Amino acid sequence: MIATIKAEWRKTRFRPAFFVTSGLLALLAVFAYGTNWYLATHPGATQRDAVSILTLYPDQFVNNVMLAGFPIGAAMAIVLGALYSGSEYSWGTLKTLLTQRSGRLTTWIGRVAVFEIWMAILTVILFAVGAASSVVVASFQSHAIAWPALLDVGKGMAAIWLILSVSGALGMALGTLFKNSAAALGLGLVYLFALQIIAVRFIDSINNGAYKWIGDLFDGQNTNALLHTFTSPVFGPAAPASIGAERAVTVLIIYLAAFLVVAAGLLRQRDVT
């Protein structure tokens, strides 16, 4: 197993998709801090555009970067997962890979392990850039630099890693299902934006929310609930979530396991050509 993971890492570590996604995620964090700093220091005429400068300081950086988890971060993870699994079929390299000593399930576990390492790297990049951006804002405002508790940072990183892993696993499962990265990418994004956002909002609005429990079964709703547990009074009043953090984590872990198991079953049972 260790040899399989090492081989997969050597094969994957120079793929442009991972470096491009890392750069885009870092730019997203810088852009979000930059625009919010401008809005906070140049308040508009409407309250809707108001941003509190207190939310941009280092003690709030964990709560701030969590906003990148869904839907932007989830969309990036779906794209990466679809490219990672689907491109092997398009290139015809999966057949060669499976002729080596490792079996199909061992190969799949190794690929999943490497993908999870990349999701962890993306999480570290997001938090590192967010922390650095918050320090820049505090320096411009001559504000004292204070950091959140290490436990809160760890919880935030674990939450983002889980969210990226679930979305990436969906992309990998679709890539394995369609044996094509383009089809997997398209359906994954449709699932994220059309079903998870538009359809769930429609379900929640039916009969004054009588069927909201159906929408709460989707991974997107649980992702939002988990992200909204990372907040503080400086962000303003927030409506209480209908899904608790423990339940959200449990549901997301179930989705992660289901996506990976389905993809593993498809890889094991079907022809790889």
Secondary structure, 3 states (H helix, E strand, C coil): CHHHHHHHHHHHCCCHHHHHHHHHHHHHHHHHHHHHHHHHHCCCCCHHHCCCHHHHCHHHHHHHHHHHHHHHHHHHHHHHHHHHHHHHHHHCHHHHHHCCCCCHHHHHHHHHHHHHHHHHHHHHHHHHHHHHHHHHHHHHCCCCCCCCCHHHHHHHHHHHHHHHHHHHHHHHHHHHHHCCHHHHHHHHHHHHHHHHHHHHHHHHHHHHHCCHHHHCCCHHHHHHHHHCCCCCHHHCCCCCCCCCHHHHHHHHHHHHHHHHHHHHHHHHHCCCC
